[in-house]
């Protein structure tokens, strides 16, 4: 059974940093597409950052230069990270980790965020709150 568990969220002041972690269990295949998504208050969920099994990445325009996505693949574990620096109040949202068991073949930038293929698995999400 594939499970995604996010950690590292919380509340910080504007200008601060957070590092989000997504721990994946139960998935051992070498092909995947993973990403961070967020749902801002009153808005649709949007893609923030994507990383594929070949290490290629895509970053939303709204966070480019401030957020960095990375992954770590060991023999029996897969982890996804999102380093968030220079946080702004508009970054306040629920953040989710997603896993697609195939490559992401449709990634486009739209309205500051990313639109990507549907994920196969999701974490439960966690709140990130930035106070000004």
N, C-alpha and C positions, 0 to 999 in steps of 0.2 A: 504494500500500500504506500503510495507516494504521499508524503506530507511536507508542507512548507511552513516553517515557523519563523516569524519575524521578531526581531528584537532591536533595541537601541533607540526607540522613539522616546518622545517626552516633550518637555517644555524648556525652551531656551529664549534668551533675549535676541533681538535683532543684531546681526553681525556675528553671532556665535556659530558654532559648528555642532554637527551630530554625525554619527556613523551608524548607519542602519545595516543590519545583518539579516540574511535569510538563509536558514539552514534547511537543506533539502535531504530528506531521508527516503529510502525505498526506490531510488532511481539510479541505475548504474550504467545506462546507455551513454555512449560517447557523443551522441548527436542531440542537440537541444538548442533552444533559444530561451533566454531568461530575461526578466525585466522588472523594473520598478515602475509602479503606477501610483497615481494619487487621485483622490476625489476631493476637490476643493468644495467648500460649502456652497450648496445650491447649484453645483455644476456636474457634468458628466465626468466619469473617470477618464483620465488621460495618461498616456505613456510619458514617463520621465526619462528613462534610460534603459537601453537594451544591450545585452551582450550575448554573443552567440558562441557556440562551441569552438569555432575557429578563431575566437578572440576579437572578432570585429565588434565595434560598438556604435551605437547611435544615441545621441543626447538631444533632448528637447531644447529648443532655442531659448526658452524662458529660464533655463538653468545652466546653460552652457557657460563654461568658465568658472562656475561656482560648484557644480556637482561633478563627481567622478564615479564611474561604475567600474567594478572589477569583480572577478570571480576566482574561486580557488577550487580545483578539482583534485581530490585525492582518490585513493583506490576505492574507498567505500563511502566517500562523502562529497558533497557538492555544496558550496556556499557562494552566496551573492552578496556583494557589499555596495553601499552607496555612501560615499563621503560627501557630506553636504557642508559647504563653507559659505561664509558671508550670507547667512540666512536672512530672509526678509519676511515681513508679516504675511505677504501673499503666498509664502510657501506653506502656510498653515493648511493642513489637510490630513485625511486618512491616507496612509501609505500602504500599498500592497505589493507583495512579491508574487510574480507569476512565472510558470514554467510551461513551455511548449515542447512537446517531445519530437518535434521536427524543426527544421530551420524556419526562421521568419523570412518569408519571401515577399511580403508586402509591408514595407515601412515607409511612411510618409510624414512629413512635418505639416502640422495644421494648427493654426491659431496658437502658436507657442508651445504646443505639446506634440507628442508622437501618436500616430495611429498605426497600430500593428495588427498582425494576425491574432486570432483568438488564442488565448492561453488554454492549456488543458488542465492545469492545476493552479490553485490560488491559496495564498496564505489568508489568515483571518483579518489581517490588517492591523495597523496600530496608528495612534494619533500622534501627530507632530504639531506642536503649537509654538508659534514664534510671537513673542510679545515685543511691541515697539516701545 
